[in-house]
Amino acid sequence: MTQTAHGVEFTRQPSENPKSAEERAAILANPGFGNYFTDHTAIVDYSVDADGNGGWHDARIEPYGPIVLDPSAAVFHYGQEIFEGLKAYRHADGSVWTFRPEANAARLNKSARRLALPELPAEYFLGAIRELVAVDKEWVPAGDGEALYLRPFMIATEAFLGVRAAREVSFRVIASPAGNYFGGELKPVSIWISRQYARAGRGGTGDAKCGGNYAASLIAQQEAEANGCKQVLFLDQANDNAVEELGGMNVFFVMKDGSLATPALTGTILEGVTRMSVIQVAKDMGREVSERKITLDEWRDGVASGDITEVFACGTAAVITPIGVLKDTTEFIGSEDAKAGETTMAIREKLLGIQTGAEPDTHGWLTRLA
Ligand SMILES: *Cc1c(COP(=O)(O)O)cnc(C)c1O
Protein backbone atom coordinates (compact mmCIF):
# COMPACT_ATOMS: atom_id res chain seq x y z
CA MET A 1 0.00 0.00 0.00
CA THR A 2 1.44 3.37 -0.93
CA GLN A 3 0.20 6.75 0.13
CA THR A 4 0.20 9.47 -2.50
CA ALA A 5 0.84 13.09 -1.70
CA HIS A 6 -2.91 13.61 -1.99
CA GLY A 7 -3.83 11.02 0.60
CA VAL A 8 -5.48 8.40 -1.64
CA GLU A 9 -4.04 4.93 -1.14
CA PHE A 10 -3.28 2.74 -4.15
CA THR A 11 -2.39 -0.92 -3.64
CA ARG A 12 0.30 -2.21 -5.99
CA GLN A 13 0.29 -5.55 -7.76
CA PRO A 14 3.49 -5.50 -9.82
CA SER A 15 3.58 -7.15 -13.22
CA GLU A 16 5.22 -10.62 -13.20
CA ASN A 17 6.45 -10.26 -16.75
CA PRO A 18 7.37 -6.63 -17.37
CA LYS A 19 9.21 -5.81 -20.58
CA SER A 20 12.97 -6.25 -20.26
CA ALA A 21 15.23 -3.20 -20.47
CA GLU A 22 16.19 -4.29 -24.00
CA GLU A 23 12.57 -4.70 -25.16
CA ARG A 24 11.68 -1.32 -23.68
CA ALA A 25 14.67 0.35 -25.33
CA ALA A 26 13.65 -1.09 -28.71
CA ILE A 27 10.14 0.32 -28.29
CA LEU A 28 11.37 3.71 -27.09
CA ALA A 29 13.67 3.95 -30.11
CA ASN A 30 10.60 4.40 -32.33
CA PRO A 31 7.40 4.57 -30.30
CA GLY A 32 5.05 6.19 -32.85
CA PHE A 33 1.74 7.07 -31.25
CA GLY A 34 -0.53 4.74 -29.30
CA ASN A 35 1.22 1.54 -30.39
CA TYR A 36 2.81 0.33 -27.16
CA PHE A 37 1.74 0.39 -23.54
CA THR A 38 3.64 0.32 -20.27
CA ASP A 39 3.70 -2.61 -17.84
CA HIS A 40 0.96 -1.35 -15.52
CA THR A 41 -2.44 0.32 -15.33
CA ALA A 42 -4.14 2.36 -12.60
CA ILE A 43 -7.73 1.47 -11.64
CA VAL A 44 -10.36 2.93 -9.33
CA ASP A 45 -13.84 1.38 -9.24
CA TYR A 46 -17.18 2.95 -8.41
CA SER A 47 -20.41 1.35 -7.29
CA VAL A 48 -23.74 2.30 -5.81
CA ASP A 49 -24.76 0.38 -2.67
CA ALA A 50 -28.22 -0.91 -1.68
CA ASP A 51 -29.04 2.45 -0.09
CA GLY A 52 -28.26 4.24 -3.33
CA ASN A 53 -25.00 5.77 -2.13
CA GLY A 54 -22.22 5.77 -4.69
CA GLY A 55 -18.54 5.75 -3.92
CA TRP A 56 -15.08 5.20 -5.40
CA HIS A 57 -13.06 2.31 -4.00
CA ASP A 58 -10.25 -0.19 -4.61
CA ALA A 59 -7.70 2.27 -5.98
CA ARG A 60 -4.91 0.08 -7.29
CA ILE A 61 -2.05 -0.48 -9.70
CA GLU A 62 -2.26 -3.74 -11.64
CA PRO A 63 -0.31 -5.31 -14.48
CA TYR A 64 -1.42 -3.96 -17.87
CA GLY A 65 -3.77 -6.46 -19.51
CA PRO A 66 -7.23 -7.25 -20.87
CA ILE A 67 -10.34 -6.06 -19.03
CA VAL A 68 -12.84 -8.82 -18.31
CA LEU A 69 -16.40 -7.51 -18.57
CA ASP A 70 -19.83 -9.02 -18.87
CA PRO A 71 -21.08 -8.86 -22.48
CA SER A 72 -24.07 -6.87 -21.24
CA ALA A 73 -21.86 -4.16 -19.70
CA ALA A 74 -23.44 -0.80 -20.52
CA VAL A 75 -20.34 0.61 -22.19
CA PHE A 76 -20.69 -1.90 -25.05
CA HIS A 77 -24.29 -0.97 -25.81
CA TYR A 78 -24.89 2.66 -24.97
CA GLY A 79 -21.40 4.09 -25.19
CA GLN A 80 -21.34 5.48 -21.65
CA GLU A 81 -17.64 6.33 -21.77
CA ILE A 82 -15.38 9.37 -21.40
CA PHE A 83 -11.65 9.87 -21.59
CA GLU A 84 -8.77 12.30 -21.17
CA GLY A 85 -5.34 12.75 -22.66
CA LEU A 86 -2.24 14.32 -21.14
CA LYS A 87 1.50 13.74 -21.21
CA ALA A 88 4.39 13.14 -18.84
CA TYR A 89 7.62 14.82 -19.96
CA ARG A 90 11.17 13.93 -18.95
CA HIS A 91 13.21 17.00 -18.12
CA ALA A 92 16.94 17.34 -18.68
CA ASP A 93 17.73 16.39 -15.06
CA GLY A 94 15.76 13.14 -15.43
CA SER A 95 12.73 14.29 -13.40
CA VAL A 96 9.25 13.63 -14.82
CA TRP A 97 6.52 16.27 -14.98
CA THR A 98 3.01 16.64 -16.30
CA PHE A 99 1.21 19.69 -17.64
CA ARG A 100 -1.95 21.18 -16.08
CA PRO A 101 -3.37 17.85 -14.83
CA GLU A 102 -5.95 19.66 -12.70
CA ALA A 103 -7.45 21.03 -15.93
CA ASN A 104 -7.81 17.48 -17.24
CA ALA A 105 -9.31 16.34 -13.91
CA ALA A 106 -11.86 19.17 -14.10
CA ARG A 107 -12.68 18.41 -17.73
CA LEU A 108 -13.13 14.70 -16.96
CA ASN A 109 -15.77 15.69 -14.43
CA LYS A 110 -17.47 18.04 -16.86
CA SER A 111 -17.62 15.14 -19.33
CA ALA A 112 -18.81 12.82 -16.53
CA ARG A 113 -21.75 15.11 -15.75
CA ARG A 114 -22.81 15.19 -19.41
CA LEU A 115 -22.57 11.39 -19.79
CA ALA A 116 -24.32 10.73 -16.44
CA LEU A 117 -21.17 9.13 -15.03
CA PRO A 118 -20.00 9.76 -11.45
CA GLU A 119 -17.53 12.58 -10.88
CA LEU A 120 -14.07 11.47 -9.80
CA PRO A 121 -12.46 13.46 -6.97
CA ALA A 122 -9.34 15.18 -8.32
CA GLU A 123 -7.10 13.41 -5.78
CA TYR A 124 -7.98 10.07 -7.40
CA PHE A 125 -7.26 11.43 -10.86
CA LEU A 126 -3.92 12.89 -9.82
CA GLY A 127 -3.12 9.94 -7.57
CA ALA A 128 -3.72 7.43 -10.39
CA ILE A 129 -1.40 9.32 -12.72
CA ARG A 130 1.25 9.77 -10.06
CA GLU A 131 1.16 6.10 -9.06
CA LEU A 132 1.21 4.79 -12.62
CA VAL A 133 4.14 6.98 -13.63
CA ALA A 134 5.95 6.04 -10.41
CA VAL A 135 5.87 2.31 -11.29
CA ASP A 136 6.48 2.83 -15.02
CA LYS A 137 8.84 5.80 -14.95
CA GLU A 138 11.46 4.02 -17.08
CA TRP A 139 8.92 4.28 -19.91
CA VAL A 140 9.02 8.07 -20.05
CA PRO A 141 11.12 8.78 -23.16
CA ALA A 142 13.79 11.46 -23.11
CA GLY A 143 14.02 12.31 -26.81
CA ASP A 144 13.11 15.61 -28.40
CA GLY A 145 9.34 15.94 -28.80
CA GLU A 146 8.77 12.64 -27.02
CA ALA A 147 6.66 12.01 -23.94
CA LEU A 148 4.66 9.35 -22.13
CA TYR A 149 1.06 9.83 -23.25
CA LEU A 150 -1.39 9.20 -20.42
CA ARG A 151 -4.90 8.06 -21.26
CA PRO A 152 -7.35 8.20 -18.34
CA PHE A 153 -10.82 6.84 -19.15
CA MET A 154 -14.06 5.97 -17.42
CA ILE A 155 -16.44 3.21 -18.53
CA ALA A 156 -19.86 1.97 -17.44
CA THR A 157 -19.20 -1.63 -16.38
CA GLU A 158 -22.59 -2.58 -14.93
CA ALA A 159 -24.10 -5.72 -16.52
CA PHE A 160 -27.56 -4.40 -17.37
CA LEU A 161 -29.33 -3.70 -20.65
CA GLY A 162 -31.96 -1.29 -19.34
CA VAL A 163 -31.43 2.27 -20.44
CA ARG A 164 -30.27 4.28 -17.45
CA ALA A 165 -26.99 5.52 -16.01
CA ALA A 166 -24.87 2.57 -14.87
CA ARG A 167 -24.35 1.95 -11.15
CA GLU A 168 -20.99 0.30 -11.63
CA VAL A 169 -18.20 2.23 -13.27
CA SER A 170 -14.46 1.86 -13.65
CA PHE A 171 -11.86 4.60 -13.99
CA ARG A 172 -8.54 3.57 -15.46
CA VAL A 173 -5.32 5.07 -16.71
CA ILE A 174 -3.07 3.51 -19.32
CA ALA A 175 0.20 4.97 -20.60
CA SER A 176 1.86 4.85 -24.00
CA PRO A 177 5.27 6.20 -25.03
CA ALA A 178 4.79 8.72 -27.83
CA GLY A 179 6.95 10.26 -30.53
CA ASN A 180 5.79 12.93 -32.96
CA TYR A 181 2.04 12.44 -33.53
CA PHE A 182 1.96 13.10 -37.27
CA GLY A 183 5.35 11.43 -37.72
CA GLY A 184 8.52 13.04 -38.96
CA GLU A 185 9.10 16.74 -39.58
CA LEU A 186 6.70 19.57 -38.85
CA LYS A 187 5.23 19.93 -42.29
CA PRO A 188 1.94 21.82 -42.68
CA VAL A 189 -0.95 19.38 -43.10
CA SER A 190 -3.87 19.40 -45.51
CA ILE A 191 -7.34 19.40 -43.99
CA TRP A 192 -10.57 18.18 -45.57
CA ILE A 193 -13.86 20.05 -45.04
CA SER A 194 -16.63 17.79 -43.77
CA ARG A 195 -19.86 18.92 -45.47
CA GLN A 196 -21.98 15.83 -44.99
CA TYR A 197 -21.14 14.97 -41.40
CA ALA A 198 -21.11 16.84 -38.10
CA ARG A 199 -19.35 15.66 -34.94
CA ALA A 200 -21.59 17.64 -32.59
CA GLY A 201 -24.86 19.52 -32.45
CA ARG A 202 -26.59 21.94 -30.09
CA GLY A 203 -27.31 20.26 -26.77
CA GLY A 204 -25.23 17.25 -27.75
CA THR A 205 -21.94 15.97 -26.38
CA GLY A 206 -19.53 18.11 -28.44
CA ASP A 207 -18.01 19.76 -25.38
CA ALA A 208 -17.61 16.46 -23.53
CA LYS A 209 -14.60 14.26 -24.26
CA CYS A 210 -16.42 11.03 -25.05
CA GLY A 211 -15.70 8.14 -27.36
CA GLY A 212 -19.04 8.66 -29.10
CA ASN A 213 -17.86 11.94 -30.59
CA TYR A 214 -14.91 10.13 -32.11
CA ALA A 215 -17.09 7.29 -33.39
CA ALA A 216 -19.22 9.93 -35.14
CA SER A 217 -16.16 11.59 -36.67
CA LEU A 218 -14.45 8.51 -38.13
CA ILE A 219 -16.43 8.39 -41.38
CA ALA A 220 -15.50 12.01 -42.07
CA GLN A 221 -11.89 11.18 -41.20
CA GLN A 222 -11.99 8.32 -43.72
CA GLU A 223 -13.31 10.71 -46.35
CA ALA A 224 -10.45 13.10 -45.54
CA GLU A 225 -7.86 10.33 -45.90
CA ALA A 226 -9.41 9.15 -49.16
CA ASN A 227 -8.83 12.70 -50.42
CA GLY A 228 -5.21 12.86 -49.32
CA CYS A 229 -5.84 14.87 -46.14
CA LYS A 230 -4.56 14.15 -42.62
CA GLN A 231 -7.55 15.51 -40.73
CA VAL A 232 -11.07 16.78 -41.14
CA LEU A 233 -12.56 20.18 -40.27
CA PHE A 234 -16.07 20.37 -38.89
CA LEU A 235 -18.26 23.42 -39.57
CA ASP A 236 -21.45 24.60 -37.94
CA GLN A 237 -23.49 24.50 -41.12
CA ALA A 238 -26.56 25.97 -39.43
CA ASN A 239 -24.50 29.02 -38.39
CA ASP A 240 -22.92 30.45 -41.58
CA ASN A 241 -20.39 27.62 -41.77
CA ALA A 242 -18.71 28.79 -38.58
CA VAL A 243 -15.42 26.93 -38.06
CA GLU A 244 -15.64 24.50 -35.15
CA GLU A 245 -12.60 22.23 -34.85
CA LEU A 246 -10.85 19.17 -36.24
CA GLY A 247 -11.80 15.67 -35.09
CA GLY A 248 -9.55 16.03 -32.05
CA MET A 249 -7.81 19.41 -32.23
CA ASN A 250 -8.78 23.06 -31.86
CA VAL A 251 -7.98 25.66 -34.53
CA PHE A 252 -6.21 29.05 -34.38
CA PHE A 253 -5.72 31.82 -36.91
CA VAL A 254 -2.84 34.31 -36.93
CA MET A 255 -3.90 37.69 -38.32
CA LYS A 256 -1.84 40.23 -40.27
CA ASP A 257 -1.66 42.52 -37.21
CA GLY A 258 -0.09 39.74 -35.13
CA SER A 259 -3.22 38.97 -33.12
CA LEU A 260 -4.73 35.49 -32.85
CA ALA A 261 -8.31 34.33 -33.25
CA THR A 262 -9.91 31.03 -32.33
CA PRO A 263 -13.53 29.88 -32.50
CA ALA A 264 -15.48 30.82 -29.38
CA LEU A 265 -16.72 27.93 -27.23
CA THR A 266 -20.31 27.41 -28.30
CA GLY A 267 -21.08 24.11 -26.61
CA THR A 268 -20.24 22.11 -29.73
CA ILE A 269 -16.47 22.62 -29.41
CA LEU A 270 -14.26 20.71 -26.99
CA GLU A 271 -12.27 23.08 -24.79
CA GLY A 272 -8.69 21.90 -25.22
CA VAL A 273 -6.12 22.36 -22.47
CA THR A 274 -3.69 23.18 -25.28
CA ARG A 275 -6.18 25.77 -26.61
CA MET A 276 -6.40 27.52 -23.24
CA SER A 277 -2.61 27.36 -22.87
CA VAL A 278 -2.00 28.78 -26.37
CA ILE A 279 -4.31 31.68 -25.53
CA GLN A 280 -2.28 32.43 -22.37
CA VAL A 281 1.12 31.96 -24.01
CA ALA A 282 0.14 34.26 -26.91
CA LYS A 283 -1.02 36.91 -24.43
CA ASP A 284 2.26 36.51 -22.53
CA MET A 285 4.02 37.22 -25.84
CA GLY A 286 2.09 40.47 -26.06
CA ARG A 287 -0.43 39.32 -28.62
CA GLU A 288 -4.15 39.91 -28.57
CA VAL A 289 -6.33 36.82 -28.74
CA SER A 290 -10.00 36.90 -29.64
CA GLU A 291 -12.43 34.05 -29.14
CA ARG A 292 -15.14 34.67 -31.70
CA LYS A 293 -17.07 33.33 -34.66
CA ILE A 294 -14.87 32.64 -37.70
CA THR A 295 -16.64 31.47 -40.83
CA LEU A 296 -15.38 29.47 -43.77
CA ASP A 297 -15.86 32.64 -45.86
CA GLU A 298 -13.56 34.60 -43.53
CA TRP A 299 -10.94 31.84 -43.74
CA ARG A 300 -11.03 31.78 -47.57
CA ASP A 301 -11.18 35.56 -48.01
CA GLY A 302 -8.68 36.26 -45.23
CA VAL A 303 -6.05 33.93 -46.69
CA ALA A 304 -6.65 35.43 -50.16
CA SER A 305 -6.34 39.04 -48.93
CA GLY A 306 -3.46 38.37 -46.55
CA ASP A 307 -5.50 39.29 -43.45
CA ILE A 308 -4.95 35.72 -42.22
CA THR A 309 -1.25 34.84 -42.36
CA GLU A 310 -1.12 31.47 -40.57
CA VAL A 311 -3.50 28.75 -39.44
CA PHE A 312 -2.68 25.99 -36.98
CA ALA A 313 -4.34 23.21 -35.02
CA CYS A 314 -3.54 22.28 -31.43
CA GLY A 315 -4.05 19.43 -28.99
CA THR A 316 -2.06 17.41 -26.47
CA ALA A 317 -1.11 14.57 -28.81
CA ALA A 318 0.39 16.67 -31.63
CA VAL A 319 0.89 19.92 -29.62
CA ILE A 320 0.75 22.42 -32.51
CA THR A 321 0.43 21.49 -36.16
CA PRO A 322 0.51 24.06 -38.97
CA ILE A 323 -2.33 23.84 -41.48
CA GLY A 324 -1.23 24.36 -45.08
CA VAL A 325 -4.36 23.66 -47.08
CA LEU A 326 -8.09 23.50 -46.41
CA LYS A 327 -10.09 21.92 -49.19
CA ASP A 328 -12.96 19.87 -50.52
CA THR A 329 -14.44 19.41 -53.99
CA THR A 330 -15.34 23.12 -54.23
CA GLU A 331 -12.73 24.90 -52.05
CA PHE A 332 -8.96 25.12 -52.12
CA ILE A 333 -7.61 27.51 -49.49
CA GLY A 334 -3.86 27.90 -48.89
CA SER A 335 -0.96 26.29 -50.68
CA GLU A 336 0.47 22.77 -50.91
CA ASP A 337 4.02 24.03 -50.39
CA ALA A 338 3.27 26.36 -47.48
CA LYS A 339 5.95 26.43 -44.78
CA ALA A 340 5.21 26.40 -41.06
CA GLY A 341 4.51 30.02 -40.04
CA GLU A 342 6.81 32.01 -37.76
CA THR A 343 4.16 32.77 -35.15
CA THR A 344 2.95 29.17 -35.15
CA MET A 345 6.51 27.98 -34.54
CA ALA A 346 7.22 30.61 -31.87
CA ILE A 347 4.13 29.62 -29.87
CA ARG A 348 4.94 25.95 -30.34
CA GLU A 349 8.51 26.44 -29.10
CA LYS A 350 7.31 28.40 -26.08
CA LEU A 351 4.66 25.87 -25.11
CA LEU A 352 6.93 22.86 -25.65
CA GLY A 353 9.64 24.74 -23.76
CA ILE A 354 7.41 25.10 -20.70
CA GLN A 355 6.32 21.47 -20.90
CA THR A 356 9.84 20.13 -21.21
CA GLY A 357 11.44 22.43 -18.66
CA ALA A 358 13.45 24.52 -21.14
CA GLU A 359 11.34 27.64 -20.42
CA PRO A 360 10.28 29.00 -17.02
CA ASP A 361 6.90 27.77 -15.76
CA THR A 362 5.55 31.19 -14.84
CA HIS A 363 1.93 30.04 -14.47
CA GLY A 364 2.60 27.02 -12.25
CA TRP A 365 1.38 24.64 -14.95
CA LEU A 366 3.79 21.78 -14.17
CA THR A 367 3.30 19.05 -11.58
CA ARG A 368 6.19 16.78 -10.70
CA LEU A 369 5.37 13.07 -11.00
CA ALA A 370 8.71 11.36 -10.47
C1 LIG B 1 -9.06 16.22 -26.72
C2 LIG B 1 -9.65 17.07 -27.78
C3 LIG B 1 -9.07 18.30 -28.17
C4 LIG B 1 -7.77 18.81 -27.63
O1 LIG B 1 -7.76 18.94 -26.25
P1 LIG B 1 -6.36 19.05 -25.48
O2 LIG B 1 -6.77 19.13 -24.05
O3 LIG B 1 -5.70 20.26 -25.96
O4 LIG B 1 -5.61 17.82 -25.81
C5 LIG B 1 -9.73 19.04 -29.13
N1 LIG B 1 -10.86 18.60 -29.69
C6 LIG B 1 -11.43 17.43 -29.35
C7 LIG B 1 -12.68 17.02 -30.02
C8 LIG B 1 -10.84 16.63 -28.39
O5 LIG B 1 -11.40 15.46 -28.08
The ligand as an SDF file (V2000), in Angstrom:
LIG
                    3D

 15 15  0  0  0  0  0  0  0  0999 V2000
   -9.0630   16.2180  -26.7240 C   0  0  0  0  0  0  0  0  0  0  0  0
   -9.6460   17.0680  -27.7850 C   0  0  0  0  0  0  0  0  0  0  0  0
   -9.0750   18.2990  -28.1720 C   0  0  0  0  0  0  0  0  0  0  0  0
   -7.7660   18.8070  -27.6300 C   0  0  0  0  0  0  0  0  0  0  0  0
   -7.7650   18.9430  -26.2480 O   0  0  0  0  0  0  0  0  0  0  0  0
   -6.3590   19.0450  -25.4780 P   0  0  0  0  0  0  0  0  0  0  0  0
   -6.7730   19.1320  -24.0490 O   0  0  0  0  0  0  0  0  0  0  0  0
   -5.7040   20.2620  -25.9610 O   0  0  0  0  0  0  0  0  0  0  0  0
   -5.6120   17.8200  -25.8070 O   0  0  0  0  0  0  0  0  0  0  0  0
   -9.7310   19.0420  -29.1260 C   0  0  0  0  0  0  0  0  0  0  0  0
  -10.8610   18.6030  -29.6880 N   0  0  0  0  0  0  0  0  0  0  0  0
  -11.4260   17.4340  -29.3540 C   0  0  0  0  0  0  0  0  0  0  0  0
  -12.6820   17.0190  -30.0160 C   0  0  0  0  0  0  0  0  0  0  0  0
  -10.8450   16.6290  -28.3900 C   0  0  0  0  0  0  0  0  0  0  0  0
  -11.4050   15.4630  -28.0780 O   0  0  0  0  0  0  0  0  0  0  0  0
  1  2  1  0
  2  3  1  0
  2 14  2  0
  3  4  1  0
  3 10  2  0
  4  5  1  0
  5  6  1  0
  6  7  2  0
  6  8  1  0
  6  9  1  0
 10 11  1  0
 11 12  2  0
 12 13  1  0
 12 14  1  0
 14 15  1  0
M  END
$$$$
